[in-house]
Amino acid sequence: MKKIVYMDAAASWLKNQSVIESEVGFLANFYANAGRGVCERAANVDKTIADVRQNVAEFIGTKPANIVFTFGATDSLNRIVNIIQNTEPFKNSKPVVAVSDLDHHSARLPWQALSNAGGCEIVVCPLDNNLNIDLTRIPKCDVFVITSMSNVLGVAQDVESIIRIARQKNPNVITIVDAAQLVAHNKLDVSKMGCDFLVFSGHKIGADTGVGIMYIRNPENFNPDKFGGGMVNRLPGICSDSAQF
């Protein structure tokens, strides 16, 4: 297995030696439980996490408060479904959710499952002759799942234009960008994109398995989907930052 040509980077990126050494060094010399300790070692871990959150925010053009750490893009996409369906005005309605045939099944299946349970209506956004999302036929919808780069075709989509047109048809549309493939090839700027959610996995850009990013443009507009963990100093609904998302 030492003399191979690795050609599966669309699935996952092999780890650089610097990443491996950093992880081993942390586990051997600096490990402590995050978010619940008061000793110096635990405080250093908390600071490291805060620094990483800042770095990720700068990496995609946003602020640390908009960054949620997850287990990967799939986990993020599943959580977004739960977040949206438990937020007004979707609690007692049946939103129209637009998807496309560019979507990885991780982006589409959570909504398909909700549709099968009668919780939403799915419409498929047409593709043009070049197999890109057809900007002339963007559907009116309440939620738009946008794959910014297909893991099969490897062509970047014009996400900014897609979102702009979708908002012309419904100013309140919630846009979700799956950037799992795009993040390895193009610089991300969520403020320029204007998306409400954006997700990607760390393992596709050299980080370890089981680490993901979920960006939320306006986290104050959505109810938390998980509680517990860390040190909580207020009740649910008025939680500390560490307990909200």
Secondary structure, 3 states (H helix, E strand, C coil): CCCCCCCCCCCCCCCCHHHHHHHHHHHHHHCCCCCCCCCHHHHHHHHHHHHHHHHHHHHHCCCHHHEEEECCHHHHHHHHHHHHHCCCCCCCCCCEEEEECCCCHHHHHHHHHHHHCCCCEEEEECECCCCCECHHHCCCCCEEEEECECCCCCCECCHHHHHHHHHHHCCCCEEEEECCCHHHCCCCCHHHHCCCEEEEEHHHHCCCCCCEEEEECCHHHCCCCCCCCCCCCCCCCCCCHHHHC
